[in-house]
């Protein structure tokens, strides 16, 4: 598994002309889960970024916490919540620790966070998520897919086997191919030449994992 590049997420939020993962809406694969009523109880959106998925959950009436490593991302997300009159909590924190969040959540959502972590930190993050969850909690993870023919950036892709290994303490309900969209600016290497959808977003290949604790 190729490790993802080191990324200064705070610098991206403060200086990048385009934030590649900010669609102005949730990733469609997870948005559909939220609309379907899949979330239960108190929800954690881990690696929430600008907060679009968190706010979609809040709009469904759930108590929801969005957590991100970047203080600027948390500021942006909180501003969007205020602009839309939605009640959500945003905190800055380390996804590999989730300090102070033990036994708090019934649902966890990950929209492209896990594939940003180095392999050792993936293990730490999944363990932290486990500690943050109550009995019977559920999780949905959308991440870059490492499989034949997949179109994704080179680093951070996960195989099916790797996901099953990471979530071996969970009961996996579904693990299937899904799209993940990015906003790719010109001059961003070969990715800039990949096909785009009608909204100008670049579809890439991902896994959508759904699992629960027994």
For each residue, the residues with C-beta under 8 A, 3 or more apart:
1: 119 146 157 158 159 162
2: 154 155 156 157
3: 118 119 155 156
4: 7 115 116 117 118 155 156
5: 155
6:
7: 4 12 116
8: 11 12
9: 12 13 68 69 70 73
10: 13 14 69 70 71 72
11: 8 14 15 16
12: 7 8 9 15 16 19 70
13: 9 10 16 19 70 72 73 76
14: 10 11 72
15: 11 12
16: 11 12 13 19
17: 185
18: 22 183 185
19: 12 13 16 22 49 50 183
20: 182 183 184 185 188
21: 49 111 112 182 183
22: 18 19 49 50 52 183
23: 26 27 52 181 183 201
24: 52
25: 31 52 56
26: 23 30 31 34 52 53 56 111
27: 23 30 31 53 111 112 142 180 181
28: 31 32 179 181
29: 32 33 142 178 179 180 206 208
30: 26 27 33 34 53 109 111 140 142 208
31: 25 26 27 28 34 35 53 56
32: 28 29 35 36
33: 29 30 36 38 39 109 140 210
34: 26 30 31 38 39 53 56 57 60 109
35: 31 32 56 60
36: 32 33
37: 60
38: 33 34 107 138 140 210
39: 33 34 43 57 60 62 107 109
40: 106 107 138
41: 62 63 105 106 107 134
42: 62 63 64 65 104 105 106 107
43: 39 57 62 63 64 65 105 106 107 108 109
44: 64 65 67 101 104 105 107 108 109 129 132
45: 48 51 53 54 57 64 65 66 67 108 109 110 111
46: 67 95 98 108 109 110 113 125 129
47: 67 68 69 95 110 111 112 113 114 116
48: 45 51 53 54 66 67 68 73 74 77 90 111
49: 19 21 22 52 68 70 73 77 111
50: 19 22 73 76 77 80
51: 45 48 54 55 66 73 76 77 78 80 81 88 90
52: 22 23 24 25 26 49 55 56 80
53: 26 27 30 31 34 45 48 56 57 66 109 111
54: 45 48 51 57 58 64 65 66 77 81 88 90
55: 51 52 58 59 77 80 81 84 86 88
56: 25 26 31 34 35 52 53 59 60
57: 34 39 43 45 53 54 60 62 64 88 109
58: 54 55 61 62 64 81 86 87 88
59: 55 56 86
60: 34 35 37 39 56 57
61: 58
62: 39 41 42 43 57 58 107
63: 41 42 43 89
64: 42 43 44 45 54 57 58 88 89
65: 42 43 44 45 54 88 89 90 91 101 104 105
66: 45 48 51 53 54 74 77 88 89 90 91
67: 44 45 46 47 48 90 91 92 93 95 98 101
68: 9 47 48 49 73 74 77 90 92 93
69: 9 10 47 73 92 93 94 95
70: 9 10 12 13 49 73 74 92
71: 10 74 75 92
72: 10 13 14 75 76
73: 9 13 48 49 50 51 68 69 70 76 77
74: 48 66 68 70 71 77 78 90 91 92
75: 71 72 78 79
76: 13 50 51 72 73 79 80
77: 48 49 50 51 54 55 66 68 73 74 80 81 88 90
78: 51 74 75 81 82 90
79: 75 76 82 83
80: 50 51 52 55 76 77 83 84
81: 51 54 55 58 77 78 84 86 87 88 90
82: 78 79 85
83: 79 80
84: 55 80 81
85: 82
86: 55 58 59 81
87: 58 81
88: 51 54 55 57 58 64 65 66 77 81
89: 63 64 65 66
90: 48 51 54 65 66 67 68 74 77 78 81
91: 65 66 67 74
92: 67 68 69 70 71 74
93: 67 68 69 97 98 99 101
94: 69 97 98 99
95: 46 47 67 69 98 113 117 125 128
96: 117 121 124 125 128
97: 93 94 124 128
98: 46 67 93 94 95 101 102 128 129 131 132
99: 93 94
100:
101: 44 65 67 93 98 104 105 131 132
102: 98 131 132
103: 131 132 133 134
104: 42 44 65 101 132 133 134
105: 41 42 43 44 65 101 108 132 133 134 137
106: 40 41 42 43 133 134 136 137 138
107: 38 39 40 41 42 43 44 62 137 138 139 140
108: 43 44 45 46 105 129 132 133 137 138 139 140
109: 30 33 34 39 43 44 45 46 53 57 139 140
110: 45 46 47 113 114 139 140 141 142 143
111: 21 26 27 30 45 47 48 49 53 142
112: 21 27 47 115 116 142 143 144 180
113: 46 47 95 110 116 117 125
114: 47 110 117 122 125 126 141 143 158 166
115: 4 112 143 144 156 157 158
116: 4 7 47 112 113 156
117: 4 95 96 113 114 121 122 125 156
118: 3 4 121 122
119: 1 3 122 123
120: 123 124
121: 96 117 118 124 125
122: 114 117 118 119 125 126 166
123: 119 120 126 127 166
124: 96 97 120 121 127 128
125: 46 95 96 113 114 117 121 122 128 129
126: 114 122 123 129 130 166 167
127: 123 124 130 131
128: 95 96 97 98 124 125 131 132
129: 44 46 98 108 125 126 132 133 139
130: 126 127 133 169 213
131: 98 101 102 103 127 128
132: 44 98 101 102 103 104 105 108 128 129
133: 103 104 105 106 108 129 130 137 139 213
134: 41 103 104 105 106 137
135: 213
136: 106 212 213 214
137: 105 106 107 108 133 134 212 213
138: 38 40 106 107 108 210 211 212 213
139: 107 108 109 110 129 133 167 170 209 210 211 212
140: 30 33 38 107 108 109 110 208 209 210
141: 110 114 163 167 207 208 209
142: 27 29 30 110 111 112 178 180 206 207 208
143: 110 112 114 115 156 158 163 180 206 207 209
144: 112 115 150 152 153 156 157 158 180 204 205 206
145: 150 152 157 158 159 177 205 206 207
146: 1 150 152 157 158 159 162
147: 150 159 160 177 205
148:
149: 205
150: 144 145 146 147 157 205
151: 194 203 204 205
152: 144 145 146 157 204 205 206
153: 144 156 157 191 204
154: 2 157
155: 2 3 4 5
156: 2 3 4 115 116 117 143 144 153
157: 1 2 115 144 145 146 150 152 153 154
158: 1 114 115 143 144 145 146 162 163 166 207
159: 1 145 146 147 162 163
160: 147 163 164 175 207
161: 164 165
162: 1 146 158 159 165 166
163: 141 143 158 159 160 166 167 175 207 209
164: 160 161 167 168 172 175
165: 161 162 168
166: 114 122 123 126 158 162 163
167: 126 139 141 163 164 170 172 209 211
168: 164 165
169: 130 213
170: 139 167 211 212 213
171: 211 212 213 214
172: 164 167 175 209 210 211
173: 210 211 212
174: 208 209 210
175: 160 163 164 172 207 208 209 210
176: 207 208
177: 145 147 205 206 207 208
178: 29 142 206 207 208
179: 28 29 203 204 205 206
180: 27 29 112 142 143 144 203 204 205 206
181: 23 27 28 197 201 202 203 204
182: 20 21 191 201 202 204
183: 18 19 20 21 22 23 200 201 202
184: 20 188 191 192 194 196 202
185: 17 18 20 188 192
186: 192
187: 192
188: 20 184 185 191 192
189: 192
190: 193 194
191: 153 182 184 188 194 202
192: 184 185 186 187 188 189
193: 190
194: 151 184 190 191 202 204
195: 202 203
196: 184 199 200 201 202 203
197: 181 200 201 202 203
198:
199: 196
200: 183 196 197
201: 23 181 182 183 196 197
202: 181 182 183 184 191 194 195 196 197
203: 151 179 180 181 195 196 197
204: 144 151 152 153 179 180 181 182 194
205: 144 145 147 149 150 151 152 177 179 180
206: 29 142 143 144 145 152 177 178 179 180
207: 141 142 143 145 158 160 163 175 176 177 178
208: 29 30 140 141 142 174 175 176 177 178
209: 139 140 141 143 163 167 172 174 175
210: 33 38 138 139 140 172 173 174 175
211: 138 139 167 170 171 172 173
212: 136 137 138 139 170 171 173
213: 130 133 135 136 137 138 169 170 171
214: 136 171
